[in-house]
């Protein structure tokens, strides 16, 4: 039975929810709208102090960019790097291309393609560091780390260029002051106004920009296939027309849409394409990496000089199956920095994968070895710890609102009711694939969340199987949210921040937004159970009406208009005419 069927509480929501309860109506007069608190963009508030105080145009540009997406951002520290002595052939090739000194590849657009786990990001990072001052701007897309908004891509590139080139920055600052809407325009207009127009104007003034190289990693993780393709098309067109002095290099998986775009007759002739493949020819380099990493572990724990055995090291190379991502994750697992097990026990557990791989040698999935390793990590957990982690990972998958103190980590912990201490204890079980500090939850490789979101790969450990349990938790938290005499919502907080009012504001916003995000995703994925069905029927949807603006998947909506639509949309999806498909 669908838990959304016959949900009469939906029908009680009126087009103007403020007419349902006068208390809720009054709250709208004291609640902030348009995603801002006292004029500050709440999703990117931490950015405002990074721009020159006398450059209001650049401050606005920065506030609409993603500083954490640069290759040298502290949020990506330590960044993925090729281990010394590995992938040097590719690093040298791309460094030469980036400097414009490659006689074999004179193009100004390059595409480095390769499947998951082959080491694209490590090669991109190592090449970026090798280029050093020649590099003018970088952007690292990451869906699991929430750096995937295409409308903040060109703004981020433009801001970095403005910082490195004073004339470019001065021109852009004045241009944005004259038209504050530039940073919110569609991609094509952003590209024209933020990159082409300044470069063209400076050239006419005799202040032409020097040749500059721009690195973009993880393009396939940009939100929306159409946006990915448009970015490439805009860049290619500008290079064909000679509008800018930039050299662009993109790293991505060879997704069908990107393959079609880069191979288009109007783009391919201007593009140098480099391919990274999963190949056992990399075994010697993977052996070198694992031998060096295990030597570091041996010295760290003062183990016997004979550790590990040569045959064990060779088995680890076999398990890696040409995937550097697998070798890296296994090394982190064996090290176990949290000290919950000895390196030898961790090594024995990983070596046990060899027999499982042989038993499943009929699999055609290129990440089968990595999937088995991820499954090993999850299988070794107590079921209660796994249940907690599923909720944390699912919460992180959704869009959470942040500010100075209410960081991604704090938001996730509060959403689930975990104190700081408990949250870190739970998360350390995933140290081999995930890094957590007081600010961010960072995944070493996108393939881990790909694995967890695909039920055919992760089975009952798929994070979406925890959807009903998570939705019930959110409804309980909303039911416990009380109103102060001044009608301010006071949701429960387990990890308190200062000032408390900001913490309460973001907690309530996250509860409402997460409810709606998860609610609609569960409708679309047809995830349901009887207990959640009952609670949804009983839930008072007016509890979502204490904020005039609410967000779904990162976009703001008016509460009065959205909640009735949730009712009609869910009914239509679950009960479409027999001869039609659902809308979504």
N, C-alpha and C positions, 0 to 999 in steps of 0.2 A: 504493500500500500504506500502510495506517495505521501510523505509527511507534509506536503503543501496542499493536498487535496482538502476541500471543504474548510479552508482556513478562514472562518468568519471574521476573525479579528482584522483581517485585511480590509474587509468591506466597511469597517467602522471608521476608517480614516477618511476625513473629508478633504476636499480640494484645498481648503484653508485650515490647516491643522490648528492655527491659533484660536479658532472658534470652538475647538473641542474642550479646551481647558484654559481659563483666563490666566492661570499661573504660567503656563507655557507661553502664552501670548506675550506676557511682560518680559520673559527672559530674553526675547529677541531684541529688546531695547538695550540690553546690557551685554550682549554677546557680540564678539567681533565678527565681521564679514569679510568676504573676498580674500580668504586665506591670509589675513594679516592681523598682527597685534600692534596697535599703535603705529600703523603704517609700515611695519616690517614684515616681509614675506616669511611666514613661519616655516616653510619647508626648506628655505635656504638662508635662514637668518644669520647663521654663523659666518656667512661670506662677507658681510658688509664692512667688517673692520680690516679687510685685506687690500682694499683699494686706496689710492692716494686721496687724502681728505679734500684736496683742492680740485679733484676731478670727478664731479658728480655724474658725468656721463659714463665714465669707466666704472664708477661704483654701481651704477644701474646695470651695466654690462656684466659685471662680476656676479651680481645678485641673481642673474639669469643664466649663470654658467654652472659647471660642476668642477670645482677645484680639485676634488679628490680623484678625478679621472686622469690627471697628468701622470706621466711615467715616474715622476719623482715625488709623488704625493706621500705624505707620512701615513695616510690611511692604507697604502699598499706596501708598507714596510714590514718585513723585508720583501722586496719585489722578487718575482721569479727570474732567475738568472741561469744561464747555461753554466754548468760546472766547468772550471778551468780544464781545457784539453778536450772539450766536447763541442760539437756543432761549429767548430771554428771555420770550416769551409763555407757554410752558409753565412756566418757573421761577416766574414771578409767580403763575400760577394755582395751582400746588402749594404755594407758600409761603403764599399766602392760606388755602388749605385747612388747611395744617399749623398755622396760628395760630388756626384756628377762627373766622375772620372772613369766610368765604365764604358769602354769603346764598343762593347758588344750590346749594351742596353742603353741607348741614348734617350729613351722615352722619359717623360716627366711624370708618368703615372705608373705605379707598380702594384701588383697584387701577389701576395704570398698566400697560397692556399694550402690547406692540409686538414686532415680529419682530427677529431678530438684526441687529445693525449699525445700528439706527436711532438709537442714542444714549441708551438708557434709563439706563445707569449714570452717564453724564456728567450727565444731567439730575438724577438722584437725588443725586449728590454736590454739584452746584451748589445744589440746593434745600436740602440738609442744611446746607451752610455758610451759606446765607442765613438759615435759621431760627436758627442759633447756639444761644443759651441756651434756646430753646423746645424744643430736641430733647433727649430724655431717654435714648434708647437707639437703637442702630443695629446692623444685622447685614447683612453682604454675603456671600451664598452664592457660592461659586465652585468648581465641580467640578474644573477643571484645576489650580486652586491649593489643592486639598484642604481647602476650607472648606465641607463639604457634609454634616456629621454632624447629623441632626435632633435627636439626643439631647443635643446641646450648644448647641442654639438657645435654648430658654427659660432655661437656666442662664446663658448669656451676657447675655441681656436683663436677667435678674434682678440679675446682678452690677453691671451699669452703673447700674441704678436704685438699688441699694444704696449705690453710691458717691456718687450725686448727692443722694439723700434720706437723711439721717442716721437718721431715725426708722424708715424702711423697712429700712435696713441693720442697725440694732440688732435689730429684730424678727427679721429673717431669720437673722442670726448665731445668735441663741439657738435658733431653730427648727431649724436644721440641726445644731447641737450636740446637740440632743435626739434627732434622728433623722438619722444620717449617710447613710442610704440614699436620702434624698429626691432627691439629685442623680443617682441612677442609675435612678430609676423610669421607667415609660412616660410618653409625652408628656402624656397627660391628667392624670396625677397630678402631674407636674412643674408643669404650668400651674396646677393648683389650689393646690398647696402653696407654690410660689415667687412667684406673682403674685396670685391671687385672695385667698388666706387673709391675707397681710399687708395688702393694701389694705382688706379688710373689717374686720380687727381694728383697724387704725389709725383707721378711720372711726368705729367704736364708741367708741374712746377719745377722740374729739374731735380727732384729729390727721390728719384726712383729707388725702390727697395732692392736690396741685394737678393741673389738666389737664396731661397730658404726651403728647408725640408720639413715636411709635416708627417708624423707617424700616427696611424690610426690602427689600433689593435682590437680584435673581437668585433668586427663590423656586423657579423651575423647575430650578435647579441643585442644590437640596436632594436628597439621596440618597433615592430611593424616591417614586414618585407617591403612594402611600397616605399617606406622612408629609406631603407637601406639602398634600394635601387636609385632613388632620387638623388641621394648624396653622391653616388658614383657618377650619375649622369651630369649633375651640375659641375662637379670637379672636371670631368672629361671635357665638357663643353668649354669651360674657361681655358683649359689648356689648348684646345684646338684653336680658339679665337685669340690666344695670346694675351688674355686679360690680366693675368697675374704672374709673378715670378716664382711661384711655389712649385715644389716637387712633392707629390703625394705618394705615400706608400701605405697600402691597406693590408692587414692580416685578417684572415677569416677562414671559417670552414667553407668548403665548396658546396654551399647550399644551392639548390636548383635556380632560385631567383637570381643569385649573384653570379652563378656560372653563365646564365643567359645574358645578364647585363654586361659583364666584362667581355663576353665574346660577341657582343653586338658589332655589326660591321662599322659603326661610327665610333666605337670605343676601342676595340681590339688592336687596330693599327697603332694606337697611341700608348699602348700598355705593354709593359714588361711583366711577364707572368713567371713566377717561381713556384714550384710545387714541392711540398714536404709530404713524404709518404711513410706509411707504416711498413717498415722493412727490417728483416733480421740482419741486414748489413750494418745496422746500428748496434748490434750486440757487443762488439768490442768497446764502443763508447759507453754503453750502459754498464758493462762490466767495470770499466774504469771508474765511473761515477759511484757505483755501489761499493766497490772495494775501498774507495777513499772515504765514503760516508761511514761505512762500518768500522773502518780504522779509527775515525773520530769517536765513534760510540765506544769502541774498545778502550781507548785512552781515557774517555770521560768516566767510565765505570771501572777502570783499572782491571780489565779482564785479561785472561791469559793471551799470550802472544799468538797462540794457535787459533784464536777465535777471529772470524768464523772459519770453518773448514772450507777448503777449496771447492769441494763438491757442493756445499751449501750455497756458496756464492754463485756457482754456475747454475744451480737450480733457480735462484732468484732471477737470474738473467732470463732463463727459460720462461718463468712466470710473467716477466715483464712483456714478453712477446713483441719487442720493438717499440713499446710505449714508454717514453720518458716519464709521463705522468704517473704510470703505475710504479715505476722504480722509485720515484720521489715519494709517493705516498707510503710505499712499503718501508722505506728508510725511516720516515717519521714515525711509523707505527712501531718499528723495532726499537727505536730510541726511547719512546715512552717517557717524555720529559716530566710527566706527572708522577712517575715512580710507582704506579699501581702494579707493575709486574717487572720481572727482570728481562734484560735484552734477550737472553737465551730462550725464555718462555715465549716471548713475542716472536722471535725468529722461528721457533718450532711451529707456532700457529700459522705463520705465513707459509712456511715450507709445506704445510699440509695442503695448501692449495694445489700443489703439483698434481696430486692424484685426482682431485676434482676436475682439474682442467683436462686431464687425459680422458676422464669419464665423459666429458662433454665436448670432446674434440670435433664433434659434428657441427658445432655452432658456427654459423657464418657471420655472427655479429663481430665487428672489428674490435669492440671493447669488451669481449667476453671475459678476458683475464682481469680487467679492471673492475668489471661488474662483480666477479667472484670475490675480489678483494674487498670491495665495498660491502658485499653481503657478509663476509667473514667478520668485519668490524661490528656489524649490527647483530649478528648471531651470538656474539660473545657477551652481549650486554644482558643484564637482568631485564626482565620484561617491563618492570616499572620504570627503569631508566630509559629504555627505548620509548615507552609511552610518553614520557616527559619530553624527550628529544624530538619526537614526531611533532608535538605541539609547537616547540620552539622553532623548528625548521619551517613548519607551515605558517607560523606567525611572521617569520622573516620573509617568507615568499610574498606576503601581501604588502601593500604600501602603508608604511608607518610614518607618522609625522614627528619631526624632530626640531630641536632648537639648540641653544647653547648647552644646557645641562641635560635636557631630555633627549639624549642621544639615541641612536638606533638600538644599542644594547639596553639602555634604561627603558626605552619604550617597550621592547620585547619582554623584558622581565616583568614590568608592571602589568602588561596585558595578560600575562599568565599567572600573576600573583606570586612571583618568586622574589625573595630577598636577594640582595647582591651576592651574599655568600653562597646561597643555594644555587643560584643561577650559574655561577662559575663552576661549582662542583658538578652540576649536570653536564655542562658543555665540555668539560675537559675529556670526556669519554670519546670525543670526536677530534682529538688533537691532530690526528694524522690527515685530516681532510679540511679542518676548519680552525681558524684562529679567532679568539674572542678577547677583546679588552673592554675597558669601560666605555669606549665610544662606538666600536664597530664589531660586527660579525662578518668575517671575511672568509670566503671559500678559496682554497688554493686552486681549484680547477672546476670549471663549469659542469664537467661531466658528472660530478657527485649529485648535484641537484637534478640534472637530466635523468639520472638513474632513479632517484627517489620519486620523481613525478611520473615515471613511466611504469605502470602496474605490470606490464609484460616483462619488465626487467627486475623490479624490486618486489613484486608479489604483494603479500600482506603487509610488508613494511613500507609500502608506498605512502607518502605523507597524506595523500587525499583520503586514505582510509580513516584518518583521524579527524576528518572534517566535521562529522556530526558531534563528536566529543568536544571539539573546539567551539562549535557554534553554541552548544549547551553552556559551556563555560562563559562565553561572552554574554549570553542572555542572563546568566546568574549575576555577573558583574554589573550589568545594566540595572537589574532589579535591585541591587544593593546600593545603587547610586541615589543619594538623597539630595534634597534641596535646602540650601541655607535660607535664612529669613530674607536675604536680598535676592533670592531665586537663583543663586549660583549653584550649578551642579557640583556635587562633591563625591566623585567616584573613589573606590578603594585604591590606595597606593601602597605597594609593598617595598618599593625602592624610592625613598623620598628624595626630592631635589629642592633646591632653593632658587627663587621664591616658590612657596607652596602653591600659590595661585596659578603659576605657569604650569607646574606639574599637574594640577587638577585639570587645567584647560586641555593640555595635550592628551592626558589619559582619557578624558571623556571623548575627545575628538577621535582618538584611536579606537576606542570601543565601538563607537557608532560606525565609523568608516569600515572597520574590520568586519563588523556584523554584516553590513551591506555587501562588501566585497565577497565575503565567504558565502553568504546567502545566495547570491546570484551565481557564483561559481558552482555551488552544489546543485542548483537548479539545472545548469547547463550540463554538468557531468553526471546528473541523475544519481547523486549520492544521497542516501536517506536511510533512516531507521525509525522504528515505531516510537521510541522514547523522544527523539528529537521532533518527530511529527506532533506529538502531544504538546510539547513545550512551545513549539511555534504557534500552535492553535491558541494557547493560553497567554502568549506574550503580548504585552501592551505596547504597541508600536509607537505610542505617543512618547515613550522614553527616548526615542531618537529625535524628538522635536525640540530639544532644549538648546539647539544650535541652529541659527538661521541658515548657515551654509554648511554643507557636509560633502565629503568627497567619496567617490567611487573610482577605484583604480587610478587614484592620483588626480582626478578632475573634480572641480568644485561644482556643486548643484544646490539649488535652492531647496531647502527641506520641504516647504509647503508643496512644491511641485513634484518632488522626487518620490515621496512615500506613497502617494496614490498610484504612481506609475509602477512601483515595485509590485503592488497588488495585481494590477491588470497584466503586467508582463509575465509574472509567474504563472498566472492562470492560463494565459495564452500558450506559453511554452509547454505546460503540462497537459493542456487539453486542446491541441490544434485540431482543425477539421481533418477528417480522415484522409482527405485527398491532398493535404498540404503538409509541407515540412515545417518544423519549428522556425521561428524567426531567426534565432541565433544558433 
